[in-house]
Amino acid sequence: MEQYGTIKIKLDRLIKDRGMSKNKLSHRAEMQRSQINRYCSNTVTRLDVDVLARLCTALNCGIGELLEYVPPCQDEKAAEAGPGEKGC
């Protein structure tokens, strides 16, 4: 676990909540589908502010709906507690 916590990208959930397909999002945000897949699976290692702005515009959301900061103690407690239980 990271000592500073992690940033969780909630794109997959936002897409589902909006009832939008990844293909439609890729057209609206002018992004490749493979890049959207990386954001959905949280495998992006460096966030691009231009990409984040495109996603927020295409999904009509704020940055707080797209990104979530998870403190380090929650990372560790969540791993120890298992699914459905909160840490700290």
Backbone as a printed PyTorch tensor [residue, N CA C, xyz], in Angstrom:
tensor([[[  0.8270,  -1.1830,   0.0000],
         [  0.0000,   0.0000,   0.0000],
         [  0.8770,   1.2550,   0.0000]],

        [[  0.3740,   2.2780,  -0.6400],
         [  1.1090,   3.5320,  -0.7050],
         [  1.0220,   4.2670,   0.6320]],

        [[  2.1250,   4.8630,   1.0490],
         [  2.1150,   5.5780,   2.3150],
         [  1.3350,   6.8840,   2.2430]],

        [[  1.0730,   7.3730,   1.0320],
         [  0.3410,   8.6270,   0.8630],
         [ -1.0990,   8.4100,   0.4230]],

        [[ -1.5190,   7.1960,   0.2710],
         [ -2.8610,   6.9100,  -0.2130],
         [ -2.8590,   6.7610,  -1.7240]],

        [[ -4.0240,   6.6550,  -2.2970],
         [ -4.1350,   6.4810,  -3.7420],
         [ -5.2880,   7.3260,  -4.2790]],

        [[ -5.2890,   7.5070,  -5.5790],
         [ -6.3790,   8.1680,  -6.2780],
         [ -7.1420,   7.0930,  -7.0370]],

        [[ -8.4240,   7.0070,  -6.8030],
         [ -9.2700,   6.0380,  -7.4800],
         [-10.0460,   6.7640,  -8.5790]],

        [[-10.0130,   6.2150,  -9.7730],
         [-10.7540,   6.7770, -10.9020],
         [-12.0890,   6.0470, -10.9870]],

        [[-13.1740,   6.7970, -10.9250],
         [-14.5090,   6.2020, -10.8830],
         [-15.2180,   6.2990, -12.2350]],

        [[-14.4590,   6.2510, -13.3240],
         [-15.0330,   6.4130, -14.6540],
         [-16.0140,   5.3060, -15.0030]],

        [[-15.6770,   4.0840, -14.6770],
         [-16.5470,   2.9550, -15.0160],
         [-17.9360,   3.1410, -14.4140]],

        [[-17.9900,   3.5400, -13.1580],
         [-19.2720,   3.7520, -12.4890],
         [-20.0290,   4.9380, -13.0920]],

        [[-19.3120,   6.0110, -13.4250],
         [-19.9640,   7.1740, -14.0270],
         [-20.5950,   6.8320, -15.3730]],

        [[-19.8810,   6.0560, -16.1680],
         [-20.4060,   5.6450, -17.4710],
         [-21.7020,   4.8570, -17.2840]],

        [[-21.6820,   3.9270, -16.3450],
         [-22.8810,   3.1200, -16.0860],
         [-24.0200,   3.9830, -15.5560]],

        [[-23.7140,   4.8870, -14.6310],
         [-24.7420,   5.7680, -14.0660],
         [-25.3770,   6.6580, -15.1310]],

        [[-24.5860,   7.0490, -16.1190],
         [-25.0940,   7.9240, -17.1880],
         [-25.7670,   7.1330, -18.3080]],

        [[-25.6600,   5.8120, -18.2530],
         [-26.2440,   4.9800, -19.3010],
         [-25.5680,   5.1820, -20.6410]],

        [[-24.2790,   5.4480, -20.5980],
         [-23.5130,   5.7400, -21.8020],
         [-22.5710,   4.5850, -22.1200]],

        [[-22.3660,   4.3180, -23.3760],
         [-21.4100,   3.2820, -23.7690],
         [-20.0080,   3.8940, -23.8390]],

        [[-19.0210,   3.0390, -23.7620],
         [-17.6350,   3.5000, -23.8940],
         [-17.3930,   4.0600, -25.2950]],

        [[-18.0510,   3.4900, -26.2870],
         [-17.9050,   4.0030, -27.6520],
         [-18.4300,   5.4250, -27.7700]],

        [[-19.5940,   5.6660, -27.1790],
         [-20.1720,   7.0090, -27.2350],
         [-19.2810,   7.9980, -26.4910]],

        [[-18.7660,   7.5790, -25.3370],
         [-17.8590,   8.4440, -24.5750],
         [-16.5940,   8.7350, -25.3700]],

        [[-16.0690,   7.7250, -26.0480],
         [-14.8400,   7.9430, -26.8250],
         [-15.0680,   8.9750, -27.9240]],

        [[-16.2520,   8.9890, -28.5170],
         [-16.5670,   9.9910, -29.5420],
         [-16.7510,  11.3710, -28.9290]],

        [[-17.5060,  11.4440, -27.8420],
         [-17.7630,  12.7410, -27.1960],
         [-16.4870,  13.3740, -26.6440]],

        [[-15.6280,  12.5500, -26.0420],
         [-14.4040,  13.0620, -25.4160],
         [-13.2250,  13.0940, -26.3830]],

        [[-13.4510,  12.6050, -27.6040],
         [-12.3870,  12.5450, -28.6230],
         [-11.1570,  11.8270, -28.0860]],

        [[-11.4200,  10.6210, -27.5730],
         [-10.3710,   9.7690, -27.0010],
         [-10.4700,   8.3860, -27.6170]],

        [[ -9.3530,   7.6700, -27.5730],
         [ -9.3750,   6.2920, -28.0370],
         [-10.0360,   5.4090, -26.9800]],

        [[-10.7180,   4.3950, -27.4650],
         [-11.4110,   3.4770, -26.5470],
         [-10.4030,   2.7960, -25.6070]],

        [[ -9.2190,   2.4800, -26.0900],
         [ -8.2120,   1.8270, -25.2400],
         [ -7.8130,   2.7260, -24.0710]],

        [[ -7.7730,   4.0320, -24.3020],
         [ -7.4410,   4.9630, -23.2270],
         [ -8.5800,   5.0080, -22.2000]],

        [[ -9.8010,   4.9860, -22.6730],
         [-10.9490,   4.9570, -21.7670],
         [-10.9280,   3.6730, -20.9420]],

        [[-10.5930,   2.5580, -21.5720],
         [-10.5030,   1.2870, -20.8420],
         [ -9.4670,   1.3530, -19.7300]],

        [[ -8.3300,   2.0100, -19.9740],
         [ -7.3010,   2.1380, -18.9320],
         [ -7.8050,   2.9900, -17.7640]],

        [[ -8.5440,   4.0400, -18.0690],
         [ -9.1060,   4.8700, -17.0040],
         [-10.1850,   4.0930, -16.2380]],

        [[-10.9830,   3.3100, -16.9440],
         [-12.0330,   2.5160, -16.2860],
         [-11.4620,   1.4520, -15.3580]],

        [[-10.3460,   0.8750, -15.7430],
         [ -9.7480,  -0.2010, -14.9420],
         [ -8.7170,   0.3040, -13.9340]],

        [[ -8.5850,   1.6280, -13.8230],
         [ -7.6330,   2.2380, -12.8870],
         [ -6.2010,   1.7880, -13.1320]],

        [[ -5.8220,   1.5980, -14.3920],
         [ -4.4490,   1.2040, -14.6980],
         [ -3.6280,   2.3590, -15.2580]],

        [[ -4.1610,   3.5670, -15.1880],
         [ -3.4360,   4.7590, -15.6290],
         [ -2.4150,   5.1030, -14.5530]],

        [[ -1.1770,   5.3530, -14.9470],
         [ -0.1560,   5.6890, -13.9470],
         [  0.0600,   7.1930, -13.8230]],

        [[ -0.2500,   7.9330, -14.8680],
         [ -0.1260,   9.3970, -14.8250],
         [ -1.4080,  10.0160, -15.3690]],

        [[ -2.0340,  10.8340, -14.5390],
         [ -3.2670,  11.4810, -14.9570],
         [ -2.9430,  12.6900, -15.8280]],

        [[ -3.6870,  12.8360, -16.8950],
         [ -3.5280,  13.9390, -17.8280],
         [ -4.6880,  14.9050, -17.5950]],

        [[ -4.3840,  16.1630, -17.2450],
         [ -5.4470,  17.1120, -16.9200],
         [ -6.3380,  17.4000, -18.1250]],

        [[ -5.8000,  17.3600, -19.3250],
         [ -6.6080,  17.5530, -20.5200],
         [ -7.6160,  16.4160, -20.6750]],

        [[ -7.1760,  15.2040, -20.4390],
         [ -8.0640,  14.0380, -20.5190],
         [ -9.1450,  14.1360, -19.4440]],

        [[ -8.7730,  14.5160, -18.2410],
         [ -9.7580,  14.6580, -17.1700],
         [-10.7990,  15.7150, -17.5290]],

        [[-10.3710,  16.8260, -18.1170],
         [-11.3050,  17.8760, -18.5400],
         [-12.2390,  17.3630, -19.6310]],

        [[-11.6990,  16.5900, -20.5710],
         [-12.5360,  16.0180, -21.6320],
         [-13.5950,  15.0850, -21.0550]],

        [[-13.1680,  14.2370, -20.1090],
         [-14.1000,  13.2880, -19.4940],
         [-15.1870,  14.0230, -18.7090]],

        [[-14.8050,  15.0380, -17.9420],
         [-15.7890,  15.7940, -17.1610],
         [-16.7810,  16.5010, -18.0850]],

        [[-16.2890,  17.0380, -19.1910],
         [-17.1670,  17.7180, -20.1410],
         [-18.1210,  16.7200, -20.7920]],

        [[-17.5860,  15.6080, -21.2570],
         [-18.4030,  14.6050, -21.9520],
         [-19.4340,  13.9700, -21.0330]],

        [[-19.1030,  13.8360, -19.7540],
         [-20.0100,  13.2020, -18.7920],
         [-20.8270,  14.2120, -17.9830]],

        [[-20.5430,  15.5010, -18.2200],
         [-21.2310,  16.5680, -17.4920],
         [-21.1340,  16.3390, -15.9800]],

        [[-19.8870,  16.2130, -15.5150],
         [-19.6600,  15.9580, -14.0940],
         [-18.5100,  16.8190, -13.5940]],

        [[-18.3500,  16.8610, -12.3040],
         [-17.2320,  17.5520, -11.6830],
         [-16.0870,  16.5830, -11.4370]],

        [[-14.9190,  17.1270, -11.1850],
         [-13.7300,  16.2930, -10.9780],
         [-13.8960,  15.4060,  -9.7370]],

        [[-14.6340,  15.8660,  -8.7510],
         [-14.8700,  15.0750,  -7.5390],
         [-15.7310,  13.8480,  -7.7800]],

        [[-16.5170,  13.8830,  -8.8380],
         [-17.3110,  12.7030,  -9.1870],
         [-16.4710,  11.6830,  -9.9310]],

        [[-15.4110,  12.1480, -10.5680],
         [-14.5530,  11.2900, -11.3800],
         [-13.3940,  10.6870, -10.5800]],

        [[-12.8600,  11.4560,  -9.6380],
         [-11.6990,  11.0120,  -8.8600],
         [-12.0360,  10.9600,  -7.3740]],

        [[-11.4200,  10.0240,  -6.6880],
         [-11.5980,   9.8960,  -5.2390],
         [-10.2380,   9.6440,  -4.6020]],

        [[ -9.9400,  10.3900,  -3.5450],
         [ -8.7130,  10.1650,  -2.7860],
         [ -9.0050,   9.1460,  -1.6910]],

        [[ -8.2010,   8.0920,  -1.6550],
         [ -8.3310,   7.0590,  -0.6290],
         [ -7.0930,   7.1420,   0.2660]],

        [[ -7.2650,   7.6010,   1.5220],
         [ -6.1170,   7.7250,   2.4330],
         [ -5.4340,   6.3820,   2.6650]],

        [[ -4.1490,   6.4080,   3.0490],
         [ -3.4060,   5.1510,   3.2290],
         [ -4.0010,   4.2460,   4.2940]],

        [[ -4.5300,   4.8000,   5.3650],
         [ -5.0790,   3.9310,   6.4080],
         [ -6.3040,   3.1900,   5.8870]],

        [[ -7.0690,   3.7780,   4.9830],
         [ -8.2190,   3.0930,   4.4070],
         [ -7.7660,   1.9890,   3.4720]],

        [[ -6.6760,   2.2260,   2.7230],
         [ -6.1250,   1.1850,   1.8520],
         [ -5.7520,  -0.0440,   2.6720]],

        [[ -5.0100,   0.1800,   3.7600],
         [ -4.5310,  -0.9230,   4.5880],
         [ -5.6890,  -1.6260,   5.3040]],

        [[ -6.6080,  -0.8470,   5.8850],
         [ -7.7340,  -1.4250,   6.6180],
         [ -8.6560,  -2.1920,   5.6740]],

        [[ -8.8630,  -1.6510,   4.4760],
         [ -9.7380,  -2.3190,   3.5090],
         [ -9.1480,  -3.6700,   3.1180]],

        [[ -7.8290,  -3.7290,   2.9620],
         [ -7.1690,  -4.9770,   2.6050],
         [ -7.2890,  -5.9920,   3.7420]],

        [[ -7.1860,  -5.4960,   4.9810],
         [ -7.2810,  -6.3800,   6.1350],
         [ -8.7330,  -6.7850,   6.4100]],

        [[ -9.6570,  -5.8180,   6.2680],
         [-11.0490,  -6.0560,   6.6390],
         [-11.7920,  -6.8970,   5.6140]],

        [[-11.4300,  -6.7700,   4.3730],
         [-12.1440,  -7.5030,   3.3340],
         [-13.2340,  -6.6610,   2.7200]],

        [[-13.9570,  -7.2160,   1.7560],
         [-14.9850,  -6.4600,   1.0560],
         [-16.1480,  -6.0680,   1.9640]],

        [[-16.6810,  -4.8650,   1.7210],
         [-17.8570,  -4.4270,   2.4530],
         [-17.5740,  -3.7840,   3.7910]],

        [[-16.3270,  -3.8150,   4.2600],
         [-15.9910,  -3.1960,   5.5460],
         [-15.0900,  -2.0000,   5.2960]],

        [[-15.2910,  -0.9430,   6.0930],
         [-14.5040,   0.2650,   5.9290],
         [-13.3670,   0.3030,   6.9310]],

        [[-12.2810,   0.9520,   6.5070],
         [-11.1330,   1.1060,   7.3790],
         [-11.2010,   2.3940,   8.1790]],

        [[-10.1300,   2.6960,   8.9550],
         [ -9.9800,   3.8870,   9.8000],
         [-11.1440,   3.9880,  10.7390]]])
